[in-house]
Amino acid sequence: MEAYKKYIHVGLFVLTLVFSSCEKWLDVPPQTQIEADKVFEKESGFQDALTGVYVKMTSQSLYGRELTFGLVDGLGGQFYGLGSANQYYSTINYDYDEANFIAKSEAVFKDSYNIIANINLLIQNLNEKGSGLFTGVNYHTIRGEAYGLRALLHFDLVRLYGSSIASKGETALAIPYMEAVGTLPKERLTTRALLNKVIADLEVAEQELATYDPIVPAHSANATTYLRDRNLKLNYYAVKALQARVYLYAGDKAKALVAARAVIESNVFDWTPSSQIATTVEGQKNRVFTQELIFSLYINGMSAITSPFYDEEVSGNLLSRSGTDYVALFDDKFDYRFEYLTTPAEKLWDIRYSTKFVQPTSSQAAFMNRMPMIRKSELYYIAAECLAETDPAGAIAYVNEVRAHRNTAALSSLLNTTQVEQEIKREYRKELIGEGQLFFYYKRKNASQIDGKFVTVNDDMYVLPLPDKEISFGQ
């Protein structure tokens, strides 16, 4: 029945709970609602449930690889020219019918909705139980993070499986927005309708975290043991940064600028000092610029995940591109991002690759196992893009602030709007290598060309096919 194509089954796995922070919840079969109710009898159960969500997000099928330096970066042209033996060969060629790509895409879809289901169960119990079980501000921070994470996951899904607003996002059906635990097929929404729900969830998250999150200087007294290391959680400023991303994707530059400036002008996040970047002592090199990470995921044993893709000896899966292209992109060999975060292959001609996620065993603990989710510099690029038409000089000032901390020359304040936008794109390509944002930049702009790709790009490439097994035909 054709009408059922408007719906998707996303409830087949909604009770596969992931309370992964506690040993007793590891490697267990799907839980029943009764067992879930027992978990949510105590505050610690809510904490464990939220921790489990973050742990699941670090899976290689999601932000541990495919939604950061893997599949999405391949789609965005951050690596190319790979041999047919490389597992991302089909990705860089947009061969969406190839088995390897299908498996990766299905895992992204399934695992994302699985986490969303767990978040919904957490939110349901938070709203039913209220704050009475909780100490301090934990109820509000957990609730804020849960709503924010639900928004983040849906946003990334629609950026993969739905048309952009600049294309068919006002009318074409994308994916469902899951707001409750259930097993019935859910109606697909347009990208516009889904973004409205993302924005609504982020408003809840903002309201909760603005008043209680200890990362906000005015609330620093709230930093109990559970609320330490807030930049490893979806904190208040991460919510504001995500709002900036979402509003820009939705085409609302005025609100995107306000949200971006809220983070920039907070002065909560420092620039990484040059002494931690411009050093040849491997163990002292801060490759991901940790001070600038508004939100990052902690991935235990990250080296084992990243090394197969950034080790020249494992050249079959090396994520690289032409050294000539790298040189042309950076145009300044003293740019920290080129000089210290890329390297030429020793055994492969004219090949260069990123070393951002190389994890030497001698590295300081504070610099290891961090997967960037949202970084400070992106907010400067968002602010710049919002001003490019109305205040090109103001836009360039934001870009130059980042460039100053990357040891590269300032751009002229006399650049016109088109030139400003070209420089912003170049900055995305340089700054966000390995972080999964470049593909979404091109898609948001509905660009007909992705740098490094020699095909005309349209919705056939920008919109990933929905996994066949998730589409209901009324059977």
N, C-alpha and C positions, 0 to 999 in steps of 0.2 A: 504494500500500500504506500503510495508516494507520499501521503501526508505525514507518515511516520519519520520521514527524513528530517523533519523539523525537530526531532527529539533525539537525545543521546542517552544511552545507558551509562550512568556513572555511579550507580549504586551497588554494583556487584561486589565491590570490595570495601564498602564503607565501614565495616566493623573490624577491619584488620588494624587493630590498635598498635601504636608505636610508642609505648612508654619505655623508651630505650635507655633511660638514665639509670634504671634500677635493674640489677642482675636478674631479679625474678620475672622481669617482663621481657627478657631477651629470648628469642627463638621459641616463642610460644604460638600455638594455633590461634586463629581468630577468636576474639573474646565475645561473650554474650553481653547484652545490655545489663544484666544483673551483675556481672563481674565489673563492668564499667562503673556502676553505681557504687560498688564497694571502694573502688579506687578514689572516687570523688567524695568520700566521707571525711577526708582530712585535707588540710592545706597542702601537705606534702604531696598528696596525689595530684593536685593541680600543678604543682611545680614540676613533678616528674613528667606529667603529660606534656607540658610546654617544652621541657628539655628534650623530650622524645621527638617533638616536631622539628626542633633545630637539628638534632642528630640525623633524622631522616632526610632533611634538606641537604645534608652533606654527601648523600649518596652519589656515586659516579654517574648515575642516570640523570641526576639533577645538577645542583650547583657545585658538586664535587668534581664535575668535568663537563658534561654535555651543555649545560646552560651557562657556562663560563668560557673555558679555553677550548672546548671541544666542538660539538656540533654547531652551536650558534656562531662561534667565531669563524668556523669554516664557511658558513653561509654568508658571512659578512666580509669575506675576503682578507681576513687577517693572516691566513696562510693559504698557499696555492701552489700549483706546479708539482703536486705530489704524484708518486708512482702508483700504479694500479694495485699494488700490494698493500698500500696504506689503507687503514680502516676508514679514513675520511675521504677516500677517492670519490665515492658516490655523492658525498655531501658537497664537495667543492664543485661538482658538476651538476648539481641539482637533479640527480637521478633518484627521484622519490619512489620509484617502483623497485629499486634494488633492495634485496633482502636485508643487508646490513643497515641501510638507512631506515627501513621500515621498523626494524627491531629497536633502534635507538629512539625513533619518534614515538612508538607505542609505549616504551618505558617512560619517556618524559610525561606523556599524557596520563598514563595509569598511575604512576607514582605521585604526580602532582595532585591528582584528585583524591588519592588515598590519604595524603597529608591533609588536604582540605576537609575530608570527612572527619579526621581526628580533631582538627581545629573546631569543626562544627559541634562535635560531641563535647569538647572542652567549653565552648561558648555556651552551649545549652545548659550545662551544669553550673557554670558561673552565674548565668542569669537566673537559674532556678534557686540556687543555694544562697545567693547574695553574699555580702561582705562579712557576715557574722563568723564564718570559719577562719577568717584570715587575721594575721597580725600586721600592724603598721599599714603600709601602703601597698602591700603585696597584691591584694584583690584588684586594685585599679591598674597596677602595672601589668599584671598577667592578662587582664581583660583587654587593655590597650594593645599589648603585643599580639594577642590572638586575633583581634579584628584587623590589625595592620598586616599580619602575615597572610590572613585569608585574602586581603586585597592584593598583596604582592604576588601571590601564586596565581590568582585569576588574571592579573594584569599581564604577567609573562606568558600565560597560556593564550590569551587573546592576541598578544603580539606575535605569536607563532601561528595560530590556527584561525585567525580572523583577518579580514581586510583592514587596512589602515583607514583612518578617517579621510585621508587625502585621496583614497581610491574609492572603495565601495562600502566603507564602514558605516555609513548611515542606513544602508538598506540590506546588505547581504548578511545572512545568518552566520554566526560564528560558533560560540560554545555556550553552555549553560552557566549560570552563576549559582553555585551550590551554597545555600544558606541554612540547610538543615540536614540531619542524617535521614536517609531514606533509600529505598531500592527501586522506586518508580522512575521511568524515563523522564528526563527533565527537558523542558523546552529550550531550544537554542535562542540566544539573543543576538541582536546586531552588536557590532563593536561599540557603537554609541551607547546603546542601552546598558551594555555590560560595564563600560567605563563609568557610567553614572552610579552603578552599584559599587564599583571600586572606590569612587570618590566618597560615597556615603559611609563605607566602612572606615576609610581613612579619617573621616571627620570624627567618628566615634573614638578611634585610636588617639587622635590628637587631643580630644577633650579629656580623656583619661590620663594621658602621659604629660600633658602640659602642666598639670597641677601637682603630679606626684613623682614623676621620673627623677631620680637623683642625678642624672646627667645634666639636668638644668641647674645652673649654679644656685639659684634661689632655693632649690630643694635638695641640696647636697647632703643635708642631715639625714635624709631618708636612706642613705647607702648602707643598708644592713648587709650581712653576709650574702644573702640570696641576691641582692641587687648590686653586686660588684660587677666590674668589667662590662659596663653597659654598651660599649661599642661592639661587643660580641652578641648583642641582642638588638631587636628592632626597637630602638629607643625613640624618644621624642623627635630628635633631629633627623633620624632616619625616616620617620614618618613624614616630616616636612620635606625632606629631599625626595621621597617617593611621590609626594603630592606634586612637586615640581615636574618630575618625569611624566606623571599622568596628565597633568594639565597641558603640558607641551604636546604630548601625544594626542590629546583631545582637541588641540588647536586653540586653547585659551592661553595666550601668551601673557596677558595681564596677571592672571592668577599664578601662572608658573613663575613669573618674575618675583611676585610677593613671597612665594614659598621658598624660592632659591635664596633670596636675600635674607630670609629669616635664619637660614643656616649660616650663610656667609657672615652676616653681621653679628652673629652670636659670639664669634671669636672663641668658640669652645675647642675647635680643632686646629692644631698648629700645623705649619708646614714642616716637613721633614728636613732636618739640618743637613747641609751639604757634607758634613763630616761623616754621616751615615750612608751617603750615596757615593761620593767621589773618593772611594777607597779601594785599593787593590787587595786588601786583607779580606778574604772571602767570608770569614766568620763574623766580621764587623759590618758587612754590607746589608743595608735595609732595603731589600729589593722591592717590597710592596708598599713602601712609604707608610708604615703602620700608623703614624700620628695623624695621617690624613684620612684614614678610613672611618667614615661615619657609621658604617655597619659592615661587619665582616663575619664570616662563619669560621669557627675553629674546627679544623679537620685533623684529627689525630693521625699521625703517620702520613702526612700529606706527600712526603717525598716518594713513597712507594706508588702513589697515584700519578704524580706528575713526571717522574724521571723517565718512564718509557717513551714520553713524547718530547722530552728535551735532552735526550742523550744521543749524541751523534752515533754511538756504537749500535744503537737500536734504530738504525736509519730507516727501516721499513715503516716506522710510524712517526718519524721526526716531523714536527709541525713547523714548517719553514717556508720561506719564499726567496726569491732572487735577491742576492746581496745588492745588485744594482738598483733594484726597486726600493730597498731599504734606504740606500744612500740618497736617492732622489726624494724620498718622502721626508727625511729629516733635514736635508740640505745643510745641516750644521753638525759636523762630526763631534763637536764638544757638547752637544745636547746630552744631558745626563741619561736620558732614556735610550739614546743610541749608544753612547760610549760605555755605559755600565750595565745596561739591561738587554743588549743584544750581542751576539758573537758570530763571527764567520765560522762556517764548518771547516774543519781541517782537511777532511778527506773528500769533500764534495765541492765541485767547482761552482763558484758564484752562488753559494747558498749561505743564507744567514738566518738565524732564529733567535727568538726571545729567550732570555734567561731569568725572566721575572719570577718564575715559580721553581727555579732550581733551589734545592734545599740542602746545602752542604751540612754535614754532620757537625761541623765546627761552629755553625751559626748560633747567634744568641737566641735564647728561647723566645724572647719578645718579638723576634723577626720571623719566626717559623710558624707553619701550620695555619696561616691566615689566608682565607679566600675572600678577596674584596667583593663586596656586594654593592656598596655605594661609596664613592670617594668624594672628597671635598672639591677637587678640581672640576668634576662634572657639573657642580652647581654654578661654577663660574662660566662654563660653556653654555649652560641653559640660560643664565642671565644675559650673556652676550647675544645669544640668538634672539632673545626676546626684545633686545634693543637695536638689533642690526638695521632695521628699517627706519626707526624713529630717532635713534641716537647712535650712529656708527662709531663716533669717537668714544662714547661711553662703553660700547660693546668691546672695542679694542682694548680699553683699559682693563676690563675683566680678563680678556685673553692674555694680555701682557703680564698680569699679576701671576698667572700660572707659569708663563714662560720665564719670568725672572727667577723662579724657584726651580727651573729646569736648566739653568745656565745657557739660555739661548736669547738672542737679541730681541729687543722689543720691536713690534710692528709699528708702522707709521700710523699716526692718529688720523691721517688724511685719506685712509682707504674708504672706498665707497661700499654700499651695502652688499653688492655682489662679491667684492673682494673679501669683505669681512666674513661672509658666509663660507667662502672657500677656505679661509684660514681656520674657521671653527671645525669644518670637516677634517682638515688635516690634523688638527689637535685631537679630535676623537680617534683618528687612526693611530696616532702616536701614543697617546696617554692611556688608552683603554685596551691595549693589546692583552688578550687572555681573559677579558672580563665580560665578554658576551654582549656588549652594548652597541657595537658598530652596525650589525645587521639591522637592529631596531632603528638606528638613526636613518639608514638608507630607506627603510620601509616607511617610516614616519613621513619622510620627504617624498615618498613615492618616486624615488629616483629611477630613471631608466637605465642607469649604468652604475655598477658597483666597481670601484677601482680594483684593478687586477683581474677582473672578469671580462671576457671578450664576447659577451652575449648581451642582448637587450633584456633587461629584467622587468617583469610585470607580475601580476598576481599569481600567475602559474608558478612562479618561484617564491614570491613573498608569502603566500598562504600555504602552509604545510597541509597535506591531505589529512583529514581526520582518520584515525585508525578504524579500519573496517569493522572490527569486532565491537566497537563502541557505538556504532550507529544502529538504531532499532528500525526495522522495517515491519514492525507489528507481528513478528513471528511468535 
